[in-house]
Amino acid sequence: MKKTTWWIAAVAAVGALAALGLTASAAKKTAAAAARPAAAPDRASAWIAAAGRVEPAGEEVKAGAEIDGKLARVLVGEGDNVRRGQVLAILENADYAARVELARAQLADRQAELEKLRNGAREEDKLEAAALLREAEAQASTARAERDRRLTLRERGAVSKSECDLAARDYETALARVEALRQRLAVVRQQTRYEDLKRAEAAVAQARASILESEAMLAKTVVRSPLDGRVLRRYRKAGESVSGNGDTPIVSLGDVSRLHVRVDVDENDVAKLYAGQPAWVRADAYGERKFTGHVLRIGQALGRKNVRTEEPTERVDTKILETLVELDAGQSLPVGLRVDAYLEVKR
């Protein structure tokens, strides 16, 4: 029994010494760890992370008609490259084309009137007026002779007073016709009056202005591209009505030769932003592929989020500073794609 007790006591002593040894070793390791410097921060901590959305350089432009009408043709589709001034769509415009032709016809008529006044009466018209005057003078001479003859017969009692009065009235009528034809001949022979010429010139100018107005309205039935770029979306097709108020765009366009990313930077990170700041973006659809660029422009006022991550834990009341990143040339992403953006922080 004594031997057993002694053996148990020996084992307990050895265990106690081992425990003391382990405790001392752990203490030494802890002290060594505390003496070492803290590990360097993860590389991700040197970047500002934020959500963004891809857009074309110069932003998206919606092209529509300047007047109300119905689309006759839409000449482009989504993905087509277009040049500034290229025809995108045409409205039904037969009535506007007819107005142009009517205005041109009216101009031709006004120009003919003006030319007539400038040239004066033709020689044939002058000769005709002179001949008519001579004829009237001969008729007046005959009427006067008939009047005088009847007056002589009246003195002899051979004719009645009424016959004498009738002959006198015929003579007065002949004299009036002579005077009228004399005035007409004078008008034909004289030059065009200044005020008549100016009135005709004003009529020609008005007709020209009518042509310009009708041509301008016809031109508005043709929708042209305001920029060099690509058709991002087509909203309307032939046969649909459009409005000149801008609420019915036909297509949207954008310059995709260079892409921008509009980034929502949290208000806590705005002090770390600067122009030219290196940046890159990624999207789930492209895996771990990085699209590089730099900060092009920094907003001047905080606002609400533009891009939502659709995460359940996302805070929608967070204030952000809108920052524009320009991607390096030669990189292609769909316009409107939501991306994760990372902006390098200066160390």
BELLIN-V775305 format. One record per backbone hydrogen bond with DSSP energy under -0.5 kcal/mol. NH is the residue of the N-H (numbers start at 1). CO is the residue of the C=O. E is the energy in kcal/mol with one decimal. If there is no record, write none. Layout:
nh = (NH/NH)
co = (CO/CO)
e = (E/E)
//
This chain:
nh = (5/6/7/8/9/10/11/12/13/14/15/16/17/18/19/20/21/22/23/24/25/26/27/28/29/30/31/32/33/34/35/36/45/46/47/48/49/50/51/52/53/54/55/57/57/59/61/63/63/66/69/71/72/73/75/76/79/80/82/85/86/88/89/90/91/92/97/98/99/100/101/102/103/104/105/106/107/108/109/110/111/112/113/114/115/116/117/118/119/120/121/126/127/128/129/130/131/132/133/134/135/136/137/138/139/140/141/142/143/144/145/146/147/148/149/150/151/152/153/154/155/156/157/157/158/159/164/165/166/167/168/169/170/171/172/173/174/175/176/177/178/179/180/181/182/183/184/185/186/187/188/189/190/197/198/199/200/201/202/203/204/205/206/207/208/209/210/211/212/213/214/215/216/217/218/219/220/221/222/223/223/224/225/229/229/230/231/232/232/233/235/235/236/239/240/242/246/250/251/252/253/254/255/256/258/260/261/262/263/263/264/265/265/267/269/270/272/273/276/277/279/280/281/282/286/287/289/291/292/293/294/295/296/297/299/303/314/316/320/321/322/322/323/324/325/325/326/327/327/328/330/331/336/337/339/340/341/341/342/343/344/345)
co = (1/2/3/4/5/6/7/8/9/10/11/12/13/14/15/16/17/18/19/20/21/22/23/24/25/26/27/28/29/30/31/32/42/43/44/343/47/341/264/339/262/337/260/255/258/56/253/61/251/220/242/240/90/90/88/88/231/77/229/225/83/223/223/73/221/70/93/94/95/96/97/98/99/100/101/102/103/104/105/106/107/108/109/110/111/112/113/114/115/116/188/122/123/124/125/126/127/128/129/130/131/132/133/134/135/136/137/138/139/140/141/142/143/144/145/146/147/148/149/150/151/152/153/154/153/153/160/161/162/163/164/165/166/167/168/169/170/171/172/173/174/175/176/177/178/179/180/181/182/183/184/185/186/193/194/195/196/197/198/199/200/201/202/203/204/205/206/207/208/209/210/211/212/213/214/215/216/218/219/89/221/222/86/82/227/254/80/230/252/252/233/250/250/71/237/69/243/63/63/233/61/230/57/254/255/55/325/53/261/323/51/263/321/319/266/267/269/270/295/274/293/342/291/340/283/284/286/281/290/279/326/277/324/324/322/320/311/314/303/265/301/320/263/297/261/323/294/259/325/292/257/328/54/334/52/282/50/339/280/48/278/46)
e = (-2.0/-2.4/-2.2/-2.3/-2.2/-1.9/-2.2/-2.3/-1.8/-2.3/-2.4/-2.2/-2.2/-2.3/-2.5/-2.3/-1.9/-2.5/-2.4/-1.9/-2.0/-2.6/-2.2/-2.1/-2.2/-2.4/-2.2/-2.1/-2.3/-2.2/-1.5/-1.3/-1.7/-1.9/-1.5/-3.2/-0.6/-2.4/-0.6/-2.6/-1.5/-2.3/-2.9/-1.9/-1.8/-2.0/-3.2/-0.6/-2.9/-0.7/-2.0/-2.8/-2.6/-2.0/-2.6/-0.6/-3.2/-1.9/-2.7/-3.2/-2.2/-3.5/-1.5/-2.6/-3.3/-2.8/-2.2/-1.9/-1.6/-1.5/-1.7/-2.3/-2.3/-2.0/-2.0/-2.2/-1.8/-2.0/-1.9/-2.2/-2.5/-1.8/-1.8/-2.2/-2.3/-2.0/-2.0/-2.3/-2.1/-1.5/-0.5/-1.6/-2.2/-2.3/-2.2/-2.1/-2.2/-2.3/-1.8/-2.1/-2.3/-2.2/-2.4/-2.1/-2.1/-2.3/-2.1/-2.1/-2.3/-2.3/-2.1/-2.2/-2.1/-2.6/-2.2/-2.0/-2.1/-1.9/-2.1/-2.2/-1.9/-1.1/-0.6/-0.9/-2.9/-0.6/-1.4/-2.4/-2.3/-1.9/-2.0/-2.1/-2.0/-1.6/-1.9/-2.2/-1.9/-2.1/-2.1/-2.0/-1.9/-2.0/-2.1/-2.3/-1.8/-2.1/-2.0/-2.1/-1.8/-2.1/-2.3/-2.0/-1.7/-1.9/-2.3/-2.0/-1.9/-2.2/-2.3/-1.7/-1.7/-2.1/-2.3/-1.8/-2.1/-2.2/-1.9/-1.6/-2.1/-2.3/-2.4/-2.7/-2.1/-2.0/-2.0/-2.3/-1.3/-1.4/-1.6/-2.8/-0.6/-0.5/-2.5/-2.1/-0.5/-2.6/-2.8/-0.7/-2.6/-1.2/-0.5/-2.7/-1.4/-2.8/-1.8/-3.0/-0.8/-2.8/-1.6/-2.5/-3.9/-1.6/-0.9/-1.0/-0.5/-3.1/-2.8/-2.5/-0.7/-3.4/-2.7/-0.9/-1.8/-1.8/-2.1/-0.8/-1.7/-1.4/-2.7/-1.6/-2.2/-2.1/-2.1/-2.0/-1.6/-1.4/-1.8/-2.4/-0.6/-2.6/-2.1/-2.0/-3.1/-1.7/-2.1/-2.5/-1.7/-0.6/-2.8/-2.7/-0.5/-0.5/-2.7/-3.3/-2.7/-0.6/-2.9/-2.5/-0.6/-2.7/-0.5/-1.0/-2.6/-1.7/-2.7/-3.0/-3.6/-0.5/-2.7/-2.4/-2.4/-2.9)
//
